[in-house]
Amino acid sequence: MTDWQPSALQLERIAYRQRRARRSTLIAVVSSVVLLVLVAIGIGSTPGWPRVRATFFDPQRAWEALPVVAEGLWLNIRVMLICAVLIVVIGMALAILRTLRGPIFFPLRVFAAAYTDVFRGLPLLLVIFLLGFGVPALRLQGVPNAAVIWGGAALVLTYSSYVAEVFRAGIESVHPSQRAAARSLGLSYRQTLRFVVLPQAVRRVMPPLLNDFVSLQKDSGLIAVLGVIDAIRAAQLETAIDFNFTPYVVAGLLFVALTIPLTRLTDYVARRQGWYGGGGGPV
C-alpha cells in the first residue's frame, strides 16, 4: 500500500500560500523599516534633539545606572509575585461571596459589592498614600510600619476588587444547567462550585485575568511614592546625581522587557480560548 501523496492542485495551493506568506512578510518588514527611518529622521532633525539625546539616551550613563535600577526592579518583581497570589485568593473569595444565593447570604453579598465598589472607585495612588502614610501614623502595637508592606497592601486591596469582578463574570457565564446537572448527580453546592463551575469560569476569564496582572506588573512601581527603593525610585536617585534622565529610560526599558513576555502569553491564551476572530488579533 503506497503512501498518500498530495495532488498537483494541492501542491499548487500550498505553493501559492507560501508565496503569499513570503510576500506579506516582506511587505511588513519593508513598511516597518521605512516607518522607523522616517521617525528617526523626523526626530533627529529637530533643533533640540542633540540636547535630548545627551540627557535621555546617554549609553555610558545607562550602563552605570543599570545595576542599581535592576536591583530595584527585583523588589518590584517580588512585590508583584506576592501580591498576585493574594489578589487571586481575595478576588476569588469576593466573587464567590457575590454569587451566593439565598437571603441568609445577603450581608455577605452587600459586603463584597461594597468592597468592589469602593476600591474600584478609589485611585490606586490615593490608596497607597492612605495606607502607606496613614497606618504607620496610628502607631499600632505589633503592626509593621514598612512602606513596602503597605504599598503592597494597597495594590492587593485595589486589584482584588477588579479581579473579583473578572471571576464573577466567569462564574455567571457558566450556564445554570451545569449546576442543575451537578446537583442532580448528587454533588453538594460546594462540590458543584469546586468541580464544575470554577474550572470553567477560570478557564474562560484567563485572558482578562492575565491582562490585569500585566497592569499589576507596571503599577508595582507606584510604591516608589512611599520612598521604597524600587526601580523607579532607584532611577530617581541616580538622576539626582547629575540631572541626567537616562536612568528613567533604563527603568522603562526594564519594565517593558518584564511586561512583554506576559503580554505575549496573554495573547497566546486568548487565541487558544478563541477570543480573537478572523477580523484581527494580536501582533
N, C-alpha and C positions, 0 to 999 in steps of 0.2 A: 504494500500500500504506500503510495507516494505521498510526500508532504505537500500540504496546501501551498500554492503559490498565488500571489495576487495577480489579478488580470492586468492587461495593458492599460485599461481605463483607470483602474485603481492606482497603478503606478503613476499615471499621468496626473491624477488628482493629488497624490502625495507630493509630486514634484512641484505642482502649481502652488500648493500650500507652503512648501518650503521657500519657493521664490518670493511669495508674498510676505512671509515672515522675515526673510532677509531684507527685503525692500523696506518694510516697516521699521525694522531695527536701524537700518542705515539712515532713514529719514529722521528718526527720533534722535540719533546721535548727532547728525549734522545740525538739526534745528537747535539742539541744546547747546552745542559748541558756538553757533552763531549768536545765540542769545547771550551767553556768558561773555563772549568777546565784546558785544555791543554794550553790555552793562559795565564791563571793565573799562572800556574806552570812555563811556559817559562819565563814570565816577572819576577816573584818572584825569580827565580834562578840566575838572572843577578847580577853581582857584585855591580852595582850602585843603585839597587832597594831601599835599606833602605834610601839612601840619597834622592832619587826621591820621595819616599813616604812621608818623613818628609817635603819636600819642596813644593810638589804639592797637596798632599792629607792629609793634617792635619785637622781632623774633628773639633777640637776646633777653629782653625783659620778660617775655613769655616763658623762656626756658628757666630763668631764675625763679619765677613765681610758681612754676608748675608743681614742684614738690609740696609747697605749703598749701596750695589750693587743693591738690589731690588728697592731702591728709584731711583737710576739711570736708572734702566730698565723701570720704569714708564714714564720717559722722552722719552725713545726710543719708547714706545707704543704710546704715544701721537703724536710724530713726524710721526710715521708710519701711524696712522689713518688719520691725517690731510693731509699728502702727498698723501695717497691713493686716497682720494676724488679728489684732484686737478689733479692727474695723470690721473684718468679716464676721467675727463672733458676735459682736454687738449688733451689727446690721442685720444678721440673720435672726437674732433674738427679737429685735424690734419688728421685723417683717412678720414673724410668726405671731407676735402679740397682736398686730393689726389685723390679722386674718382669722383670729379666734372667733368662734361663733357662739351665740347664746348671751342672754342678758347678764349672766353672772360674770362674764369677762369684760363687761362694759368699762369698768375703771382702767383695766389694762389697755384696752384699745384707745381710750382717751389719753392715757399717759404716753403711749407710743406715738399717737398722732401729734400731741403737743410737742413732744421731743423733736420729731422730724420738722414740724413747722417752725419751731424756734431756731434750731441750728441751721436749717436751710435759709432762714431769713437773715441771720446774723452774718456779716462779713467775716471771713476767716481771720483776717488781720486783727479785727476787733476782739475776737475770742482769744487770740494769742495774747493781746495786751491785757485783757481782763484776768486771765488765768496766770500769765507769767509775772505780772506785777501785783495783782490783787491778792492772790492766795498767799504768797510769801509775806505780804504786809500784815496778814492776820496773826502771824507768829504762833501757829498752832503747834502744840507739842506732838512730836512723833511724825509730823508731816514733812516730807523732803521739800527743800526750797530750791533745788537745782532748776535752772531755767530750761534746760533741755527736756526735763521731765514734763514740765507744764506746757512747754511748746508742743511736745508730742501729744499731751492730753488734749490740747486744743485741736490738733489735727484729727485725733480719734473721734472726738465729740462731733466735729463738723462733718467729716467724711462718712461716719457711720450713719448719719441721717440720710445722705444721698444713697449710700449702698443699701440701706433698708428699703428705700423706695424701689430700687432696682430688683432686689429679691422679692418684694411684694408683687411687683409686676409679673415676675416669673411664676410665682405661686398661683396668682389669679389667672394666669394664662393656661394652666392645666384644666382641661375640661372636667366639669363636675362628674361626668360619667366614670372618670378614672377613680375618683373617691368612692363612688357608689359601688363600682365593681370590686374594689379592695375591701370595702366593708362587707359586701355580700360573701366574700371568701373567708370571712371571719377575722380579718385584721382589725385591731383596735385603732382609735384615732391616731395615737402616737405612731403605731406601726405604719399606718397609711401615709402619714406625713413623712416618715423617715424613708420608707422603701419605695413609695410610689410617687408622691408629689415632689419632694425636694430634689431627687435626682433629675427629674425632668425640668424643674424650674431652674436649677443651677446651670444645666446644660444650655438652656435657652437664653439665659442672660449673661453668659460668659463674655461675649464681645463687649457689651457696655460696661461690664464689671472690670475688665482689663483696662478699658479706657479711663475709668475712674482712678485706677492705680497709676496710669501714666500721669494724670494730673497730680496725684499724691506725690509722685516722684519729684515733680518740679516744685510743688508747694512746700515740700520739706525745707526748702531754702528760706522760707519766711521766718523760721525760728531765729534767724540771724538778728532780727529786731530786738531780741531779748539779750543780745550780747554773746550768744553761743558762737564759738569759733567753728563754723561750718565753712563750706566752700565760698559762699558769698561774703561772709564776714572776713575770712582769710584774704580774699581778693581786695576787700575794702582796706584792710590793714596794710597790704602790700602797696596799694595805690597811694596811701597816705605818706609813704616814704619819699616818693619823688613826683607825685601827682601825675603819674603815667597810668592810663586806664587799661593798659594791656592785660593786667590780671583779671579784670572783669570779663574780657573776651575769652581768656583761658577758662574761667569758671563756666561761661556759657557753652563753650565747646565741650567741656566735660559733661555737663548736664545733657547736651544733645546726644553725645555718644552713649550716655547711660539710657536715654529715653528711646532711641531708635530701635534697639532690639525688642523691647516690649511693645512698641508700636507695630513692628512687623509681625510679632506674634499675635497681636490683636487682629490684624488684617487676615492672617492665616486662619485663625479660629473663626472669624466672620465668614470667610469663604467656605470653610467646612460646614458651617451652620446654614449656608445659603442666604446670608444677609445681603450679598451683592448680586444684583441681577445682571442681565445682559447689557443694560444700558450704560454701565460704567462700573467703576470699582476702585480699589486702592492702587497706588503706584507699586 
